[in-house]
Amino acid sequence: MPIVTIQVTREGTTPGASSTTPEQKAALIKGASELLRDVLGKPLDSTFVVIEEVDTDNWGWGGLPALEYRKKLAAAASSR
């Protein structure tokens, strides 16, 4: 019984969206399940997919919270 966890940031994928849409989540679940079926031969009904949405203040990279790091990147890009 495979369990797949997909983490996405809770930002939405279009302007004004605050999260991944139900349709996008359904497509992720379907795609991950089909991938495990095709690669490992796991039946769809034995594959569990968990989607976790992570708030931007709960992750980061480059030693900074995500939004601060993005500001740093934007400042560097505008100074070129």
N, C-alpha and C positions, 0 to 999 in steps of 0.2 A: 504494500500500500504506500505509494509515494505521496509525499506532502511537499508542495511547492509553495514557497513564500515569495511574493513579489512586493518590493517596497517601491513606492512612488512618492514624490513630494506632493504635499497638499497645496498645489498652486493652480491646478487646472491646466488645461492645454490650449485654451483659447482666451483671449482678453475678456476679463470680467468673470471667468469661471474660478471657483474657489476649490474645486476638487475634480478628480477624474469622474467622467460621466458614467451612469449605469451601463450604457452601451459599450463604452471603452472597457469597463471592468468585465463585462460578459465576453468581449472579444479576447481579453487577456486570459481569462479562464479557459475558454475554448482552445485558444492557441497553445497554451502550456499543456493542457490535457492531451491534445492531438500530438504534440511533440513527443511526450512520454510514450504515447501509444506507438508512434512511428519508429522511435529510436530504441525503446526498451521493451516494446510489446506489452505495455501495461494497459489493461482495459480502462476505458473512460470512467466506468462506474467505480473504480478502485483508486482513482486519483483525486486528491484533495488539493485545491488551490486557495491560498490565503492571500488577500491583497491588503497590505498595510499602507495607509497614507500617513506620511510623516510631515508634521508642521515644520516650516522653515526655521523656526527657532530651536528645533530639536536635532539639527545636524549642521555640519560644516565641513570645510576642507581648507587646506593651506594654513592651518592653525587658527582659523577665524570662524565665527558663525557664518552660515551661508550668505545671508544678506550683506554682511560686512565685506566678505570676500568679493561678492559681486560688485559692490561699490568700488572696491580697490581696483578690480579689473576695468571697470568703466572709466575710472579716473586715469588709469594708465593708458587706456585706448584713446581717450580724448586729448592726452598730452602729446601724442605722436604727431 
